[in-house]
């Protein structure tokens, strides 16, 4: 497994964690009314940013040969 492939797996795992934690915190906010809205929203934004990064990984790594 190449380093780039491992990096993709690691980022995908981080997306699943951040997305799951965001859903969990937003659910906690809806049931308890606690201050979990900010934390859930922050982790949701992090998950979205990681999805963007994973989609455009070749551009971030400087691979100009592939589109």
PDB file of N, H, CA, C and O in Angstrom:
ATOM      1  N   UNK A   1       0.856  -1.171   0.000  1.00  0.00           N
ATOM      2  CA  UNK A   1       0.000   0.000   0.000  1.00  0.00           C
ATOM      3  C   UNK A   1       0.900   1.231   0.000  1.00  0.00           C
ATOM      4  O   UNK A   1       1.805   1.352   0.825  1.00  0.00           O
ATOM      5  N   UNK A   2       0.644   2.129  -0.921  1.00  0.00           N
ATOM      6  H   UNK A   2      -0.092   2.031  -1.592  1.00  0.00           H
ATOM      7  CA  UNK A   2       1.464   3.337  -1.002  1.00  0.00           C
ATOM      8  C   UNK A   2       1.077   4.321   0.097  1.00  0.00           C
ATOM      9  O   UNK A   2       0.041   4.178   0.747  1.00  0.00           O
ATOM     10  N   UNK A   3       1.906   5.290   0.282  1.00  0.00           N
ATOM     11  H   UNK A   3       2.748   5.406  -0.246  1.00  0.00           H
ATOM     12  CA  UNK A   3       1.665   6.298   1.305  1.00  0.00           C
ATOM     13  C   UNK A   3       0.429   7.132   0.989  1.00  0.00           C
ATOM     14  O   UNK A   3      -0.312   7.516   1.895  1.00  0.00           O
ATOM     15  N   UNK A   4       0.205   7.413  -0.293  1.00  0.00           N
ATOM     16  H   UNK A   4       0.806   7.102  -1.029  1.00  0.00           H
ATOM     17  CA  UNK A   4      -0.982   8.187  -0.689  1.00  0.00           C
ATOM     18  C   UNK A   4      -2.248   7.384  -0.434  1.00  0.00           C
ATOM     19  O   UNK A   4      -3.249   7.937   0.021  1.00  0.00           O
ATOM     20  N   UNK A   5      -2.219   6.089  -0.720  1.00  0.00           N
ATOM     21  H   UNK A   5      -1.406   5.639  -1.090  1.00  0.00           H
ATOM     22  CA  UNK A   5      -3.383   5.237  -0.451  1.00  0.00           C
ATOM     23  C   UNK A   5      -3.688   5.181   1.040  1.00  0.00           C
ATOM     24  O   UNK A   5      -4.844   5.272   1.451  1.00  0.00           O
ATOM     25  N   UNK A   6      -2.638   5.029   1.846  1.00  0.00           N
ATOM     26  H   UNK A   6      -1.698   4.955   1.512  1.00  0.00           H
ATOM     27  CA  UNK A   6      -2.836   5.029   3.292  1.00  0.00           C
ATOM     28  C   UNK A   6      -3.404   6.366   3.764  1.00  0.00           C
ATOM     29  O   UNK A   6      -4.253   6.404   4.655  1.00  0.00           O
ATOM     30  N   UNK A   7      -2.942   7.445   3.177  1.00  0.00           N
ATOM     31  H   UNK A   7      -2.252   7.415   2.453  1.00  0.00           H
ATOM     32  CA  UNK A   7      -3.437   8.771   3.531  1.00  0.00           C
ATOM     33  C   UNK A   7      -4.929   8.895   3.202  1.00  0.00           C
ATOM     34  O   UNK A   7      -5.690   9.482   3.970  1.00  0.00           O
ATOM     35  N   UNK A   8      -5.337   8.346   2.070  1.00  0.00           N
ATOM     36  H   UNK A   8      -4.719   7.869   1.446  1.00  0.00           H
ATOM     37  CA  UNK A   8      -6.752   8.365   1.698  1.00  0.00           C
ATOM     38  C   UNK A   8      -7.600   7.586   2.698  1.00  0.00           C
ATOM     39  O   UNK A   8      -8.685   8.031   3.073  1.00  0.00           O
ATOM     40  N   UNK A   9      -7.112   6.436   3.127  1.00  0.00           N
ATOM     41  H   UNK A   9      -6.231   6.075   2.822  1.00  0.00           H
ATOM     42  CA  UNK A   9      -7.830   5.638   4.121  1.00  0.00           C
ATOM     43  C   UNK A   9      -7.913   6.399   5.443  1.00  0.00           C
ATOM     44  O   UNK A   9      -8.956   6.404   6.096  1.00  0.00           O
ATOM     45  N   UNK A  10      -6.831   7.028   5.826  1.00  0.00           N
ATOM     46  H   UNK A  10      -5.984   7.023   5.295  1.00  0.00           H
ATOM     47  CA  UNK A  10      -6.809   7.790   7.072  1.00  0.00           C
ATOM     48  C   UNK A  10      -7.784   8.971   7.022  1.00  0.00           C
ATOM     49  O   UNK A  10      -8.489   9.232   7.997  1.00  0.00           O
ATOM     50  N   UNK A  11      -7.827   9.679   5.904  1.00  0.00           N
ATOM     51  H   UNK A  11      -7.254   9.468   5.112  1.00  0.00           H
ATOM     52  CA  UNK A  11      -8.744  10.805   5.763  1.00  0.00           C
ATOM     53  C   UNK A  11     -10.188  10.315   5.744  1.00  0.00           C
ATOM     54  O   UNK A  11     -11.063  10.947   6.336  1.00  0.00           O
ATOM     55  N   UNK A  12     -10.441   9.197   5.072  1.00  0.00           N
ATOM     56  H   UNK A  12      -9.730   8.684   4.592  1.00  0.00           H
ATOM     57  CA  UNK A  12     -11.802   8.636   5.053  1.00  0.00           C
ATOM     58  C   UNK A  12     -12.249   8.242   6.458  1.00  0.00           C
ATOM     59  O   UNK A  12     -13.412   8.429   6.815  1.00  0.00           O
ATOM     60  N   UNK A  13     -11.342   7.704   7.246  1.00  0.00           N
ATOM     61  H   UNK A  13     -10.397   7.552   6.957  1.00  0.00           H
ATOM     62  CA  UNK A  13     -11.658   7.363   8.634  1.00  0.00           C
ATOM     63  C   UNK A  13     -11.963   8.622   9.444  1.00  0.00           C
ATOM     64  O   UNK A  13     -12.884   8.631  10.261  1.00  0.00           O
ATOM     65  N   UNK A  14     -11.201   9.668   9.218  1.00  0.00           N
ATOM     66  H   UNK A  14     -10.453   9.661   8.554  1.00  0.00           H
ATOM     67  CA  UNK A  14     -11.440  10.931   9.919  1.00  0.00           C
ATOM     68  C   UNK A  14     -12.786  11.523   9.517  1.00  0.00           C
ATOM     69  O   UNK A  14     -13.473  12.107  10.355  1.00  0.00           O
ATOM     70  N   UNK A  15     -13.176  11.384   8.247  1.00  0.00           N
ATOM     71  H   UNK A  15     -12.618  10.910   7.566  1.00  0.00           H
ATOM     72  CA  UNK A  15     -14.482  11.877   7.792  1.00  0.00           C
ATOM     73  C   UNK A  15     -15.599  11.139   8.516  1.00  0.00           C
ATOM     74  O   UNK A  15     -16.553  11.754   8.994  1.00  0.00           O
ATOM     75  N   UNK A  16     -15.476   9.814   8.595  1.00  0.00           N
ATOM     76  H   UNK A  16     -14.702   9.315   8.207  1.00  0.00           H
ATOM     77  CA  UNK A  16     -16.499   9.022   9.283  1.00  0.00           C
ATOM     78  C   UNK A  16     -16.588   9.402  10.759  1.00  0.00           C
ATOM     79  O   UNK A  16     -17.685   9.530  11.303  1.00  0.00           O
ATOM     80  N   UNK A  17     -15.441   9.580  11.403  1.00  0.00           N
ATOM     81  H   UNK A  17     -14.550   9.476  10.960  1.00  0.00           H
ATOM     82  CA  UNK A  17     -15.445   9.958  12.809  1.00  0.00           C
ATOM     83  C   UNK A  17     -16.083  11.330  13.012  1.00  0.00           C
ATOM     84  O   UNK A  17     -16.960  11.490  13.862  1.00  0.00           O
ATOM     85  N   UNK A  18     -15.646  12.318  12.237  1.00  0.00           N
ATOM     86  H   UNK A  18     -14.933  12.189  11.547  1.00  0.00           H
ATOM     87  CA  UNK A  18     -16.153  13.679  12.409  1.00  0.00           C
ATOM     88  C   UNK A  18     -17.643  13.759  12.087  1.00  0.00           C
ATOM     89  O   UNK A  18     -18.404  14.422  12.792  1.00  0.00           O
ATOM     90  N   UNK A  19     -18.054  13.078  11.013  1.00  0.00           N
ATOM     91  H   UNK A  19     -17.437  12.540  10.440  1.00  0.00           H
ATOM     92  CA  UNK A  19     -19.474  13.073  10.665  1.00  0.00           C
ATOM     93  C   UNK A  19     -20.319  12.388  11.718  1.00  0.00           C
ATOM     94  O   UNK A  19     -21.382  12.886  12.090  1.00  0.00           O
ATOM     95  N   UNK A  20     -19.853  11.252  12.198  1.00  0.00           N
ATOM     96  H   UNK A  20     -18.990  10.847  11.896  1.00  0.00           H
ATOM     97  CA  UNK A  20     -20.580  10.544  13.247  1.00  0.00           C
ATOM     98  C   UNK A  20     -20.658  11.329  14.545  1.00  0.00           C
ATOM     99  O   UNK A  20     -21.699  11.364  15.200  1.00  0.00           O
ATOM    100  N   UNK A  21     -19.554  11.955  14.907  1.00  0.00           N
ATOM    101  H   UNK A  21     -18.708  11.927  14.375  1.00  0.00           H
ATOM    102  CA  UNK A  21     -19.552  12.750  16.135  1.00  0.00           C
ATOM    103  C   UNK A  21     -20.446  13.977  16.003  1.00  0.00           C
ATOM    104  O   UNK A  21     -21.097  14.385  16.965  1.00  0.00           O
ATOM    105  N   UNK A  22     -20.475  14.566  14.802  1.00  0.00           N
ATOM    106  H   UNK A  22     -19.946  14.235  14.020  1.00  0.00           H
ATOM    107  CA  UNK A  22     -21.350  15.716  14.576  1.00  0.00           C
ATOM    108  C   UNK A  22     -22.811  15.312  14.728  1.00  0.00           C
ATOM    109  O   UNK A  22     -23.591  16.021  15.364  1.00  0.00           O
ATOM    110  N   UNK A  23     -23.182  14.174  14.143  1.00  0.00           N
ATOM    111  H   UNK A  23     -22.548  13.599  13.626  1.00  0.00           H
ATOM    112  CA  UNK A  23     -24.565  13.694  14.264  1.00  0.00           C
ATOM    113  C   UNK A  23     -24.892  13.392  15.718  1.00  0.00           C
ATOM    114  O   UNK A  23     -25.983  13.715  16.189  1.00  0.00           O
ATOM    115  N   UNK A  24     -23.966  12.781  16.423  1.00  0.00           N
ATOM    116  H   UNK A  24     -23.080  12.518  16.040  1.00  0.00           H
ATOM    117  CA  UNK A  24     -24.189  12.453  17.825  1.00  0.00           C
ATOM    118  C   UNK A  24     -24.397  13.724  18.662  1.00  0.00           C
ATOM    119  O   UNK A  24     -25.316  13.790  19.478  1.00  0.00           O
ATOM    120  N   UNK A  25     -23.550  14.715  18.458  1.00  0.00           N
ATOM    121  H   UNK A  25     -22.803  14.662  17.795  1.00  0.00           H
ATOM    122  CA  UNK A  25     -23.663  15.958  19.220  1.00  0.00           C
ATOM    123  C   UNK A  25     -24.934  16.744  18.854  1.00  0.00           C
ATOM    124  O   UNK A  25     -25.571  17.332  19.728  1.00  0.00           O
ATOM    125  N   UNK A  26     -25.299  16.753  17.575  1.00  0.00           N
ATOM    126  H   UNK A  26     -24.781  16.275  16.865  1.00  0.00           H
ATOM    127  CA  UNK A  26     -26.530  17.437  17.181  1.00  0.00           C
ATOM    128  C   UNK A  26     -27.751  16.725  17.737  1.00  0.00           C
ATOM    129  O   UNK A  26     -28.726  17.375  18.114  1.00  0.00           O
ATOM    130  N   UNK A  27     -27.713  15.399  17.795  1.00  0.00           N
ATOM    131  H   UNK A  27     -26.920  14.871  17.489  1.00  0.00           H
ATOM    132  CA  UNK A  27     -28.803  14.651  18.419  1.00  0.00           C
ATOM    133  C   UNK A  27     -28.871  14.956  19.913  1.00  0.00           C
ATOM    134  O   UNK A  27     -29.957  15.095  20.477  1.00  0.00           O
ATOM    135  N   UNK A  28     -27.723  15.058  20.538  1.00  0.00           N
ATOM    136  H   UNK A  28     -26.841  14.945  20.080  1.00  0.00           H
ATOM    137  CA  UNK A  28     -27.677  15.407  21.964  1.00  0.00           C
ATOM    138  C   UNK A  28     -28.248  16.805  22.193  1.00  0.00           C
ATOM    139  O   UNK A  28     -28.933  17.044  23.187  1.00  0.00           O
ATOM    140  N   UNK A  29     -27.968  17.717  21.282  1.00  0.00           N
ATOM    141  H   UNK A  29     -27.412  17.523  20.474  1.00  0.00           H
ATOM    142  CA  UNK A  29     -28.521  19.068  21.386  1.00  0.00           C
ATOM    143  C   UNK A  29     -30.045  19.036  21.275  1.00  0.00           C
ATOM    144  O   UNK A  29     -30.737  19.736  22.014  1.00  0.00           O
ATOM    145  N   UNK A  30     -30.563  18.233  20.362  1.00  0.00           N
ATOM    146  H   UNK A  30     -30.001  17.664  19.761  1.00  0.00           H
ATOM    147  CA  UNK A  30     -32.013  18.168  20.167  1.00  0.00           C
ATOM    148  C   UNK A  30     -32.726  17.510  21.338  1.00  0.00           C
ATOM    149  O   UNK A  30     -33.866  17.866  21.637  1.00  0.00           O
ATOM    150  N   UNK A  31     -32.086  16.561  22.007  1.00  0.00           N
ATOM    151  H   UNK A  31     -31.160  16.271  21.765  1.00  0.00           H
ATOM    152  CA  UNK A  31     -32.737  15.872  23.123  1.00  0.00           C
ATOM    153  C   UNK A  31     -32.531  16.595  24.447  1.00  0.00           C
ATOM    154  O   UNK A  31     -33.461  16.684  25.250  1.00  0.00           O
ATOM    155  N   UNK A  32     -31.341  17.108  24.688  1.00  0.00           N
ATOM    156  H   UNK A  32     -30.586  17.035  24.036  1.00  0.00           H
ATOM    157  CA  UNK A  32     -31.039  17.712  25.989  1.00  0.00           C
ATOM    158  C   UNK A  32     -31.085  19.232  25.977  1.00  0.00           C
ATOM    159  O   UNK A  32     -31.268  19.859  27.020  1.00  0.00           O
ATOM    160  N   UNK A  33     -30.922  19.820  24.808  1.00  0.00           N
ATOM    161  H   UNK A  33     -30.774  19.311  23.960  1.00  0.00           H
ATOM    162  CA  UNK A  33     -30.867  21.276  24.747  1.00  0.00           C
ATOM    163  C   UNK A  33     -29.569  21.837  25.309  1.00  0.00           C
ATOM    164  O   UNK A  33     -29.494  23.011  25.672  1.00  0.00           O
ATOM    165  N   UNK A  34     -28.555  20.995  25.377  1.00  0.00           N
ATOM    166  H   UNK A  34     -28.616  20.041  25.082  1.00  0.00           H
ATOM    167  CA  UNK A  34     -27.286  21.443  25.946  1.00  0.00           C
ATOM    168  C   UNK A  34     -26.516  22.269  24.924  1.00  0.00           C
ATOM    169  O   UNK A  34     -27.025  22.567  23.843  1.00  0.00           O
ATOM    170  N   UNK A  35     -25.311  22.628  25.265  1.00  0.00           N
ATOM    171  H   UNK A  35     -24.898  22.386  26.143  1.00  0.00           H
ATOM    172  CA  UNK A  35     -24.501  23.452  24.390  1.00  0.00           C
ATOM    173  C   UNK A  35     -23.763  22.663  23.323  1.00  0.00           C
ATOM    174  O   UNK A  35     -22.676  23.064  22.906  1.00  0.00           O
ATOM    175  N   UNK A  36     -24.318  21.567  22.878  1.00  0.00           N
ATOM    176  H   UNK A  36     -25.200  21.241  23.216  1.00  0.00           H
ATOM    177  CA  UNK A  36     -23.655  20.709  21.908  1.00  0.00           C
ATOM    178  C   UNK A  36     -23.818  21.176  20.470  1.00  0.00           C
ATOM    179  O   UNK A  36     -23.219  20.600  19.561  1.00  0.00           O
ATOM    180  N   UNK A  37     -24.608  22.197  20.256  1.00  0.00           N
ATOM    181  H   UNK A  37     -25.094  22.665  20.994  1.00  0.00           H
ATOM    182  CA  UNK A  37     -24.840  22.675  18.896  1.00  0.00           C
ATOM    183  C   UNK A  37     -23.546  23.189  18.272  1.00  0.00           C
ATOM    184  O   UNK A  37     -23.263  22.894  17.111  1.00  0.00           O
ATOM    185  N   UNK A  38     -22.774  23.938  19.012  1.00  0.00           N
ATOM    186  H   UNK A  38     -23.004  24.177  19.955  1.00  0.00           H
ATOM    187  CA  UNK A  38     -21.518  24.482  18.498  1.00  0.00           C
ATOM    188  C   UNK A  38     -20.522  23.371  18.176  1.00  0.00           C
ATOM    189  O   UNK A  38     -19.875  23.399  17.129  1.00  0.00           O
ATOM    190  N   UNK A  39     -20.399  22.411  19.060  1.00  0.00           N
ATOM    191  H   UNK A  39     -20.925  22.388  19.910  1.00  0.00           H
ATOM    192  CA  UNK A  39     -19.468  21.305  18.843  1.00  0.00           C
ATOM    193  C   UNK A  39     -19.905  20.445  17.654  1.00  0.00           C
ATOM    194  O   UNK A  39     -19.075  20.053  16.833  1.00  0.00           O
ATOM    195  N   UNK A  40     -21.193  20.154  17.563  1.00  0.00           N
ATOM    196  H   UNK A  40     -21.867  20.472  18.230  1.00  0.00           H
ATOM    197  CA  UNK A  40     -21.693  19.379  16.432  1.00  0.00           C
ATOM    198  C   UNK A  40     -21.517  20.108  15.117  1.00  0.00           C
ATOM    199  O   UNK A  40     -21.147  19.501  14.112  1.00  0.00           O
ATOM    200  N   UNK A  41     -21.779  21.398  15.116  1.00  0.00           N
ATOM    201  H   UNK A  41     -22.080  21.890  15.933  1.00  0.00           H
ATOM    202  CA  UNK A  41     -21.583  22.186  13.905  1.00  0.00           C
ATOM    203  C   UNK A  41     -20.123  22.268  13.494  1.00  0.00           C
ATOM    204  O   UNK A  41     -19.803  22.203  12.307  1.00  0.00           O
ATOM    205  N   UNK A  42     -19.244  22.410  14.464  1.00  0.00           N
ATOM    206  H   UNK A  42     -19.503  22.463  15.428  1.00  0.00           H
ATOM    207  CA  UNK A  42     -17.806  22.484  14.165  1.00  0.00           C
ATOM    208  C   UNK A  42     -17.311  21.179  13.552  1.00  0.00           C
ATOM    209  O   UNK A  42     -16.574  21.199  12.566  1.00  0.00           O
ATOM    210  N   UNK A  43     -17.707  20.049  14.123  1.00  0.00           N
ATOM    211  H   UNK A  43     -18.306  20.033  14.924  1.00  0.00           H
ATOM    212  CA  UNK A  43     -17.274  18.771  13.576  1.00  0.00           C
ATOM    213  C   UNK A  43     -17.938  18.478  12.237  1.00  0.00           C
ATOM    214  O   UNK A  43     -17.351  17.789  11.402  1.00  0.00           O
ATOM    215  N   UNK A  44     -19.140  18.981  12.014  1.00  0.00           N
ATOM    216  H   UNK A  44     -19.617  19.540  12.693  1.00  0.00           H
ATOM    217  CA  UNK A  44     -19.762  18.864  10.701  1.00  0.00           C
ATOM    218  C   UNK A  44     -18.986  19.633   9.653  1.00  0.00           C
ATOM    219  O   UNK A  44     -18.786  19.143   8.541  1.00  0.00           O
ATOM    220  N   UNK A  45     -18.545  20.837   9.997  1.00  0.00           N
ATOM    221  H   UNK A  45     -18.708  21.235  10.900  1.00  0.00           H
ATOM    222  CA  UNK A  45     -17.741  21.624   9.061  1.00  0.00           C
ATOM    223  C   UNK A  45     -16.380  20.974   8.800  1.00  0.00           C
ATOM    224  O   UNK A  45     -15.879  21.006   7.677  1.00  0.00           O
ATOM    225  N   UNK A  46     -15.797  20.395   9.822  1.00  0.00           N
ATOM    226  H   UNK A  46     -16.205  20.368  10.735  1.00  0.00           H
ATOM    227  CA  UNK A  46     -14.527  19.692   9.639  1.00  0.00           C
ATOM    228  C   UNK A  46     -14.714  18.504   8.703  1.00  0.00           C
ATOM    229  O   UNK A  46     -13.869  18.259   7.843  1.00  0.00           O
ATOM    230  N   UNK A  47     -15.805  17.766   8.858  1.00  0.00           N
ATOM    231  H   UNK A  47     -16.492  17.965   9.557  1.00  0.00           H
ATOM    232  CA  UNK A  47     -16.080  16.631   7.973  1.00  0.00           C
ATOM    233  C   UNK A  47     -16.240  17.091   6.531  1.00  0.00           C
ATOM    234  O   UNK A  47     -15.733  16.446   5.613  1.00  0.00           O
ATOM    235  N   UNK A  48     -16.938  18.198   6.325  1.00  0.00           N
ATOM    236  H   UNK A  48     -17.350  18.722   7.071  1.00  0.00           H
ATOM    237  CA  UNK A  48     -17.115  18.736   4.971  1.00  0.00           C
ATOM    238  C   UNK A  48     -15.779  19.168   4.385  1.00  0.00           C
ATOM    239  O   UNK A  48     -15.508  18.924   3.210  1.00  0.00           O
ATOM    240  N   UNK A  49     -14.948  19.803   5.193  1.00  0.00           N
ATOM    241  H   UNK A  49     -15.168  20.001   6.149  1.00  0.00           H
ATOM    242  CA  UNK A  49     -13.624  20.226   4.725  1.00  0.00           C
ATOM    243  C   UNK A  49     -12.758  19.016   4.362  1.00  0.00           C
ATOM    244  O   UNK A  49     -12.008  19.064   3.387  1.00  0.00           O
ATOM    245  N   UNK A  50     -12.854  17.950   5.128  1.00  0.00           N
ATOM    246  H   UNK A  50     -13.463  17.911   5.920  1.00  0.00           H
ATOM    247  CA  UNK A  50     -12.083  16.746   4.829  1.00  0.00           C
ATOM    248  C   UNK A  50     -12.577  16.057   3.560  1.00  0.00           C
ATOM    249  O   UNK A  50     -11.780  15.497   2.807  1.00  0.00           O
ATOM    250  N   UNK A  51     -13.882  16.094   3.322  1.00  0.00           N
ATOM    251  H   UNK A  51     -14.530  16.548   3.934  1.00  0.00           H
ATOM    252  CA  UNK A  51     -14.412  15.547   2.067  1.00  0.00           C
ATOM    253  C   UNK A  51     -13.866  16.338   0.890  1.00  0.00           C
ATOM    254  O   UNK A  51     -13.450  15.752  -0.109  1.00  0.00           O
ATOM    255  N   UNK A  52     -13.861  17.657   0.994  1.00  0.00           N
ATOM    256  H   UNK A  52     -14.199  18.133   1.806  1.00  0.00           H
ATOM    257  CA  UNK A  52     -13.302  18.502  -0.063  1.00  0.00           C
ATOM    258  C   UNK A  52     -11.827  18.167  -0.285  1.00  0.00           C
ATOM    259  O   UNK A  52     -11.373  18.054  -1.424  1.00  0.00           O
ATOM    260  N   UNK A  53     -11.092  18.010   0.804  1.00  0.00           N
ATOM    261  H   UNK A  53     -11.461  18.101   1.728  1.00  0.00           H
ATOM    262  CA  UNK A  53      -9.666  17.680   0.712  1.00  0.00           C
ATOM    263  C   UNK A  53      -9.458  16.327   0.038  1.00  0.00           C
ATOM    264  O   UNK A  53      -8.573  16.186  -0.806  1.00  0.00           O
ATOM    265  N   UNK A  54     -10.264  15.335   0.401  1.00  0.00           N
ATOM    266  H   UNK A  54     -10.983  15.449   1.086  1.00  0.00           H
ATOM    267  CA  UNK A  54     -10.114  14.007  -0.185  1.00  0.00           C
ATOM    268  C   UNK A  54     -10.437  14.012  -1.674  1.00  0.00           C
ATOM    269  O   UNK A  54      -9.763  13.339  -2.455  1.00  0.00           O
ATOM    270  N   UNK A  55     -11.456  14.759  -2.073  1.00  0.00           N
ATOM    271  H   UNK A  55     -12.003  15.305  -1.439  1.00  0.00           H
ATOM    272  CA  UNK A  55     -11.821  14.839  -3.486  1.00  0.00           C
ATOM    273  C   UNK A  55     -10.709  15.504  -4.291  1.00  0.00           C
ATOM    274  O   UNK A  55     -10.417  15.077  -5.408  1.00  0.00           O
ATOM    275  N   UNK A  56     -10.097  16.527  -3.746  1.00  0.00           N
ATOM    276  H   UNK A  56     -10.334  16.874  -2.838  1.00  0.00           H
ATOM    277  CA  UNK A  56      -9.078  17.301  -4.454  1.00  0.00           C
ATOM    278  C   UNK A  56      -7.664  16.972  -3.978  1.00  0.00           C
ATOM    279  O   UNK A  56      -6.783  17.831  -4.023  1.00  0.00           O
ATOM    280  N   UNK A  57      -7.441  15.753  -3.528  1.00  0.00           N
ATOM    281  H   UNK A  57      -8.157  15.055  -3.491  1.00  0.00           H
ATOM    282  CA  UNK A  57      -6.150  15.382  -2.944  1.00  0.00           C
ATOM    283  C   UNK A  57      -5.005  15.498  -3.942  1.00  0.00           C
ATOM    284  O   UNK A  57      -3.914  15.939  -3.581  1.00  0.00           O
ATOM    285  N   UNK A  58      -5.237  15.112  -5.177  1.00  0.00           N
ATOM    286  H   UNK A  58      -6.124  14.754  -5.470  1.00  0.00           H
ATOM    287  CA  UNK A  58      -4.161  15.191  -6.169  1.00  0.00           C
ATOM    288  C   UNK A  58      -3.704  16.630  -6.382  1.00  0.00           C
ATOM    289  O   UNK A  58      -2.516  16.890  -6.571  1.00  0.00           O
ATOM    290  N   UNK A  59      -4.643  17.550  -6.350  1.00  0.00           N
ATOM    291  H   UNK A  59      -5.608  17.339  -6.197  1.00  0.00           H
ATOM    292  CA  UNK A  59      -4.270  18.953  -6.525  1.00  0.00           C
ATOM    293  C   UNK A  59      -3.464  19.440  -5.322  1.00  0.00           C
ATOM    294  O   UNK A  59      -2.504  20.194  -5.481  1.00  0.00           O
ATOM    295  N   UNK A  60      -3.852  19.013  -4.123  1.00  0.00           N
ATOM    296  H   UNK A  60      -4.632  18.400  -3.994  1.00  0.00           H
ATOM    297  CA  UNK A  60      -3.118  19.422  -2.923  1.00  0.00           C
ATOM    298  C   UNK A  60      -1.721  18.817  -2.889  1.00  0.00           C
ATOM    299  O   UNK A  60      -0.795  19.426  -2.353  1.00  0.00           O
ATOM    300  N   UNK A  61      -1.563  17.628  -3.455  1.00  0.00           N
ATOM    301  H   UNK A  61      -2.315  17.134  -3.891  1.00  0.00           H
ATOM    302  CA  UNK A  61      -0.252  16.979  -3.473  1.00  0.00           C
ATOM    303  C   UNK A  61       0.618  17.465  -4.614  1.00  0.00           C
ATOM    304  O   UNK A  61       1.801  17.129  -4.670  1.00  0.00           O
ATOM    305  N   UNK A  62       0.064  18.242  -5.518  1.00  0.00           N
ATOM    306  H   UNK A  62      -0.897  18.515  -5.472  1.00  0.00           H
ATOM    307  CA  UNK A  62       0.843  18.816  -6.598  1.00  0.00           C
ATOM    308  C   UNK A  62       0.936  17.941  -7.831  1.00  0.00           C
ATOM    309  O   UNK A  62       1.829  18.142  -8.654  1.00  0.00           O
ATOM    310  N   UNK A  63       0.048  16.979  -7.983  1.00  0.00           N
ATOM    311  H   UNK A  63      -0.677  16.816  -7.314  1.00  0.00           H
ATOM    312  CA  UNK A  63       0.042  16.112  -9.159  1.00  0.00           C
ATOM    313  C   UNK A  63      -0.680  16.833 -10.304  1.00  0.00           C
ATOM    314  O   UNK A  63      -1.910  16.869 -10.340  1.00  0.00           O
ATOM    315  N   UNK A  64       0.072  17.393 -11.218  1.00  0.00           N
ATOM    316  H   UNK A  64       1.072  17.363 -11.189  1.00  0.00           H
ATOM    317  CA  UNK A  64      -0.498  18.169 -12.306  1.00  0.00           C
ATOM    318  C   UNK A  64      -0.850  17.295 -13.506  1.00  0.00           C
ATOM    319  O   UNK A  64      -1.515  17.776 -14.424  1.00  0.00           O
ATOM    320  N   UNK A  65      -0.431  16.035 -13.536  1.00  0.00           N
ATOM    321  H   UNK A  65       0.110  15.645 -12.791  1.00  0.00           H
ATOM    322  CA  UNK A  65      -0.677  15.174 -14.681  1.00  0.00           C
ATOM    323  C   UNK A  65      -2.084  14.629 -14.721  1.00  0.00           C
ATOM    324  O   UNK A  65      -2.608  14.356 -15.801  1.00  0.00           O
ATOM    325  N   UNK A  66      -2.720  14.463 -13.551  1.00  0.00           N
ATOM    326  H   UNK A  66      -2.294  14.685 -12.674  1.00  0.00           H
ATOM    327  CA  UNK A  66      -4.071  13.911 -13.506  1.00  0.00           C
ATOM    328  C   UNK A  66      -5.070  15.009 -13.247  1.00  0.00           C
ATOM    329  O   UNK A  66      -4.759  15.994 -12.578  1.00  0.00           O
ATOM    330  N   UNK A  67      -6.269  14.848 -13.773  1.00  0.00           N
ATOM    331  H   UNK A  67      -6.521  14.047 -14.317  1.00  0.00           H
ATOM    332  CA  UNK A  67      -7.312  15.849 -13.605  1.00  0.00           C
ATOM    333  C   UNK A  67      -8.120  15.550 -12.466  1.00  0.00           C
ATOM    334  O   UNK A  67      -9.057  16.288 -12.163  1.00  0.00           O
TER     335      UNK A  67
END
